[in-house]
């Protein structure tokens, strides 16, 4: 039977397909086409993969955007029994507008290992490398978090970089960070990649802060766990929340006061994260089309080995069972 470890190349093929499908619509202003083509291509490759798989969460349904269906059965039915969280395009709007930082990403683990927080509002996220394990908390002030991580990394604040989504909900946090004199990278989309670059050598990014969705939190937590990093996630309480949100989260089994770590969102010691670049970003280069196909850059990391692989795939569309439909 196929082992989970040996699936890494196959899972990168899935995100490669999603990236190509999305990239066909870069800058064309149609986010639904971005999502739909990425979905069609990634689903086609996924269903050729030797797994007995189930998609336990995906991005899209809350916005009525094209997406995998909840508990969709995927794969050939032969091979390890696994579950997937798939974001065929993290950065759909960025792709449709021709902007940076869009990727196609997934997390895969044995059935029952991945926990996804409900798609109901936002969650505060902190991501950095492994030096900060047990040393920081969402209950600390933003200033304390930054100062602690900078101290652990032996960096002066003037040489410390935070990455965060450019959102109205982050304005107060952004103002406070700027007063500290640190560098800040604002991204329009893509806090999965934003989380991961904090753990990549020589990325120049030290810390991710900000509020985002639950599915992306678990995908990122899977990657950070493989890389030995730190991921902390807690319910973001916003004055704009509707009055019943906390009760809904409690009813869904969420501890609204708890800080979830990478080890709770991605349980066990066997898992894979894969991603491919759609548009150029902090983590990956974007898809480059050639006269005969495309060039796609990907990253894959897995446990138990902690291996991190970067790859460049050169595709030829002619005669390919999936890509030959591209004209």
C-alpha positions as CSV (number, residue, x, y, z in Angstrom):
1,X,0.0,0.0,0.0
2,X,1.2,3.5,-0.7
3,X,2.7,5.2,2.3
4,X,1.8,8.8,3.3
5,X,5.4,9.8,3.0
6,X,5.6,8.6,-0.7
7,X,2.6,10.8,-1.5
8,X,4.6,14.1,-1.5
9,X,5.2,14.3,-5.2
10,X,1.5,13.4,-5.9
11,X,0.3,16.1,-3.6
12,X,2.5,18.7,-5.2
13,X,1.0,17.7,-8.5
14,X,-2.4,18.7,-7.1
15,X,-1.4,22.2,-6.0
16,X,0.5,22.6,-9.3
17,X,-2.7,21.9,-11.1
18,X,-4.6,24.4,-9.0
19,X,-2.0,27.0,-9.5
20,X,-2.1,26.6,-13.3
21,X,-5.9,26.7,-13.4
22,X,-5.9,29.9,-11.3
23,X,-3.1,31.6,-13.2
24,X,-5.0,31.3,-16.5
25,X,-7.3,34.1,-15.2
26,X,-4.7,36.4,-13.6
27,X,-5.9,40.0,-13.8
28,X,-9.1,39.2,-15.7
29,X,-11.3,40.4,-12.9
30,X,-13.3,37.2,-12.5
31,X,-12.7,35.5,-9.1
32,X,-15.2,32.8,-9.8
33,X,-13.3,31.7,-12.9
34,X,-10.1,31.7,-10.9
35,X,-11.6,29.4,-8.3
36,X,-13.5,27.2,-10.7
37,X,-10.7,26.4,-13.1
38,X,-8.3,25.8,-10.2
39,X,-10.9,23.5,-8.6
40,X,-11.4,21.6,-11.9
41,X,-7.7,21.0,-12.4
42,X,-6.8,20.2,-8.9
43,X,-9.8,17.8,-8.5
44,X,-8.9,16.0,-11.7
45,X,-5.3,15.4,-10.5
46,X,-6.5,14.5,-6.9
47,X,-8.8,11.8,-8.2
48,X,-5.9,10.1,-10.0
49,X,-4.0,10.0,-6.7
50,X,-3.6,6.6,-4.9
51,X,-5.4,7.5,-1.7
52,X,-8.7,6.8,0.0
53,X,-9.3,10.4,0.8
54,X,-11.9,12.8,2.1
55,X,-12.0,16.6,2.0
56,X,-12.9,17.7,5.5
57,X,-12.8,21.4,4.8
58,X,-12.3,23.8,1.9
59,X,-12.5,27.5,1.2
60,X,-15.4,28.8,-0.9
61,X,-18.8,27.7,0.4
62,X,-19.4,30.7,2.7
63,X,-19.0,33.0,-0.3
64,X,-20.9,30.7,-2.7
65,X,-17.6,30.4,-4.6
66,X,-16.6,27.2,-6.4
67,X,-15.1,24.7,-4.0
68,X,-14.7,21.0,-3.0
69,X,-17.8,19.8,-1.2
70,X,-17.7,19.0,2.5
71,X,-16.7,15.3,3.0
72,X,-16.2,14.9,-0.7
73,X,-14.6,11.5,-1.4
74,X,-11.4,11.9,-3.4
75,X,-8.6,9.7,-4.8
76,X,-8.8,6.3,-6.4
77,X,-10.0,4.6,-3.2
78,X,-6.7,2.6,-3.0
79,X,-3.9,3.6,-0.7
80,X,-3.8,5.3,2.8
81,X,-7.0,6.6,4.4
82,X,-6.4,10.3,4.6
83,X,-8.1,13.6,5.0
84,X,-7.5,16.9,3.2
85,X,-8.0,20.6,3.8
86,X,-7.7,22.3,0.4
87,X,-7.6,25.9,-0.5
88,X,-7.2,25.6,-4.3
89,X,-6.5,29.4,-4.4
90,X,-5.5,31.2,-1.3
91,X,-5.7,34.7,-2.8
92,X,-8.5,34.5,-5.3
93,X,-9.1,38.2,-5.2
94,X,-5.4,38.9,-5.6
95,X,-5.3,36.6,-8.6
96,X,-8.3,38.2,-10.3
97,X,-6.8,41.6,-9.8
98,X,-3.3,40.5,-10.9
99,X,-1.8,41.1,-7.5
100,X,0.9,39.3,-5.5
101,X,0.9,36.4,-2.9
102,X,-1.7,33.9,-4.3
103,X,-0.9,30.2,-3.8
104,X,-2.7,26.9,-4.2
105,X,-2.3,24.9,-1.0
106,X,-3.4,21.8,0.9
107,X,-2.8,19.9,4.1
108,X,-3.0,16.1,4.3
109,X,-2.9,13.7,7.3
110,X,-4.3,10.4,8.4
111,X,-8.1,10.5,9.0
112,X,-9.0,12.2,12.3
113,X,-5.8,14.2,12.7
114,X,-6.7,17.7,11.4
115,X,-8.9,20.0,13.4
116,X,-10.6,22.9,11.6
117,X,-12.1,25.8,13.5
118,X,-15.6,26.7,12.2
119,X,-15.9,29.1,9.3
120,X,-17.7,31.7,11.4
121,X,-15.8,34.9,11.8
122,X,-12.1,35.4,12.2
123,X,-9.3,34.0,14.4
124,X,-6.2,35.8,15.7
125,X,-3.1,34.1,14.5
126,X,0.6,34.3,15.5
127,X,3.2,32.5,13.5
128,X,7.0,32.4,13.9
129,X,9.8,29.9,14.2
130,X,10.3,27.3,16.9
131,X,12.4,29.6,19.2
132,X,9.1,31.1,20.5
133,X,7.4,27.8,21.6
134,X,6.0,28.3,25.1
135,X,7.3,31.9,25.2
136,X,4.5,33.9,23.6
137,X,0.7,34.0,23.8
138,X,-2.2,35.8,22.2
139,X,-3.0,37.1,25.6
140,X,0.2,39.2,25.6
141,X,0.1,42.7,24.1
142,X,1.2,43.1,20.5
143,X,4.3,45.0,21.8
144,X,5.2,42.1,24.2
145,X,4.9,39.5,21.4
146,X,7.1,41.4,19.1
147,X,9.7,42.2,21.8
148,X,9.8,38.6,23.0
149,X,10.3,37.1,19.5
150,X,12.9,39.8,18.6
151,X,14.8,39.0,21.8
152,X,14.7,35.2,21.1
153,X,16.0,35.8,17.6
154,X,18.6,38.3,18.9
155,X,17.3,41.0,16.5
156,X,17.0,44.7,17.2
157,X,13.5,46.0,16.5
158,X,15.0,48.1,13.7
159,X,15.9,44.8,12.0
160,X,12.6,42.9,12.7
161,X,9.9,42.3,10.2
162,X,6.2,41.5,10.7
163,X,3.9,40.3,7.9
164,X,0.2,40.8,8.1
165,X,-2.9,41.1,6.0
166,X,-3.9,44.6,4.9
167,X,-7.3,44.8,6.5
168,X,-9.4,47.5,8.2
169,X,-9.6,45.2,11.3
170,X,-5.8,45.5,11.7
171,X,-5.6,49.3,11.7
172,X,-5.0,49.6,15.5
173,X,-2.5,46.8,15.5
174,X,-0.7,48.4,12.5
175,X,-0.5,51.8,14.2
176,X,1.0,50.2,17.3
177,X,3.5,48.2,15.3
178,X,4.7,51.3,13.4
179,X,5.3,53.1,16.6
180,X,7.8,50.3,17.5
181,X,9.9,51.1,14.5
182,X,9.8,47.6,13.0
183,X,9.5,46.8,9.3
184,X,6.0,45.7,8.1
185,X,5.0,43.8,5.0
186,X,1.3,44.2,4.2
187,X,-0.2,41.5,1.9
188,X,-3.5,41.7,0.2
189,X,-4.2,38.0,0.5
190,X,-2.5,34.8,1.6
191,X,-1.9,34.4,5.3
192,X,-1.0,30.7,4.7
193,X,2.2,31.8,2.9
194,X,2.6,34.6,5.3
195,X,2.7,32.2,8.2
196,X,5.1,29.8,6.5
197,X,7.7,32.4,5.5
198,X,8.4,33.1,9.2
199,X,9.9,29.6,9.4
200,X,11.9,29.6,6.1
201,X,15.6,30.3,6.3
202,X,16.7,33.7,4.9
203,X,13.1,34.8,4.2
204,X,13.7,38.0,6.1
205,X,10.3,37.7,7.7
206,X,10.1,37.1,11.5
207,X,6.5,37.1,12.6
208,X,3.0,36.9,11.3
209,X,0.2,38.7,13.2
210,X,-3.5,39.2,12.4
211,X,-6.9,37.8,12.1
212,X,-8.0,35.4,9.4
213,X,-10.1,32.4,8.6
214,X,-10.1,29.0,10.3
215,X,-9.4,26.7,7.4
216,X,-6.2,28.6,6.5
217,X,-5.1,28.4,10.2
218,X,-5.0,24.6,10.1
219,X,-3.3,24.4,6.7
220,X,-0.7,26.8,8.0
221,X,-0.4,24.9,11.3
222,X,0.3,21.7,9.4
223,X,3.2,23.4,7.5
224,X,4.6,25.0,10.6
225,X,4.5,21.8,12.6
226,X,6.4,20.1,9.8
227,X,9.0,23.0,9.9
228,X,9.3,23.0,13.7
229,X,7.6,26.4,14.0
230,X,5.1,28.0,16.3
231,X,1.5,28.6,15.4
232,X,-1.0,30.1,17.9
233,X,-4.7,30.6,17.1
234,X,-7.5,32.1,19.2
235,X,-11.0,33.3,18.5
236,X,-10.9,37.0,17.4
237,X,-13.5,39.0,19.1
238,X,-14.6,41.9,17.0
239,X,-17.1,44.6,17.9
240,X,-18.6,44.0,14.5
241,X,-19.5,40.4,15.4
242,X,-23.1,39.5,15.5
243,X,-24.5,38.9,19.0
244,X,-24.8,35.1,18.6
245,X,-21.4,34.3,17.2
246,X,-19.8,33.2,20.5
247,X,-22.8,30.9,21.3
248,X,-22.5,29.4,17.8
249,X,-18.8,28.7,18.3
250,X,-19.4,27.2,21.7
251,X,-22.1,25.0,20.3
252,X,-19.7,23.8,17.6
253,X,-17.2,22.7,20.3
254,X,-14.9,25.7,20.2
255,X,-13.4,26.9,23.5
256,X,-13.6,30.7,22.8
257,X,-10.9,31.4,25.5
258,X,-8.4,28.7,24.4
259,X,-5.3,29.2,22.4
260,X,-5.0,26.4,19.9
261,X,-1.4,25.4,18.9
262,X,0.0,23.7,15.8
263,X,0.0,20.4,17.8
264,X,-3.8,20.6,18.4
265,X,-4.8,21.8,14.9
266,X,-2.5,19.1,13.3
267,X,-2.3,16.1,15.6
268,X,0.1,13.2,15.3
269,X,3.5,12.9,13.7
270,X,2.5,12.1,10.1
271,X,1.3,14.8,7.8
272,X,2.1,16.7,4.6
273,X,1.8,20.3,3.4
274,X,2.1,21.3,-0.2
275,X,1.7,24.6,-2.1
276,X,2.4,26.0,-5.5
277,X,2.7,29.7,-6.4
278,X,-0.1,31.3,-8.5
279,X,1.2,34.9,-8.5
280,X,4.7,36.0,-7.3
281,X,4.9,36.3,-3.5
282,X,7.0,36.2,-0.4
283,X,7.2,32.4,-0.4
284,X,6.9,31.3,-4.1
285,X,7.3,32.6,-7.6
286,X,4.1,32.7,-9.7
287,X,3.2,30.6,-12.7
288,X,5.1,31.5,-15.8
289,X,3.5,30.5,-19.1
290,X,5.7,29.4,-22.0
291,X,4.8,28.8,-25.7
292,X,4.3,25.1,-24.9
293,X,3.1,25.0,-21.3
294,X,4.0,26.6,-17.9
295,X,6.7,26.7,-15.2
296,X,5.4,26.3,-11.6
297,X,7.3,26.6,-8.4
298,X,6.2,24.6,-5.4
299,X,7.1,23.8,-1.8
300,X,6.4,20.6,0.2
301,X,7.1,19.7,3.8
302,X,6.3,16.6,5.8
303,X,6.5,14.7,9.0
304,X,8.0,12.7,10.6
305,X,11.2,13.7,8.7
306,X,10.7,17.4,8.7
307,X,12.0,17.4,5.1
308,X,11.4,20.6,3.1
309,X,11.4,20.3,-0.6
310,X,11.3,23.1,-3.2
311,X,10.6,22.2,-6.8
312,X,10.2,23.7,-10.3
313,X,7.8,21.9,-12.6
314,X,8.1,22.4,-16.3
315,X,4.8,21.5,-17.9
316,X,4.0,20.7,-21.5
317,X,0.3,21.1,-22.2
318,X,0.1,19.2,-25.5
319,X,-1.2,15.7,-25.0
320,X,-1.5,16.1,-21.2
321,X,-4.8,14.5,-19.9
322,X,-5.6,17.7,-17.9
323,X,-3.7,20.6,-19.5
324,X,-4.3,19.8,-23.1
325,X,-7.7,21.5,-22.8
326,X,-5.9,24.8,-22.4
327,X,-5.9,26.8,-25.6
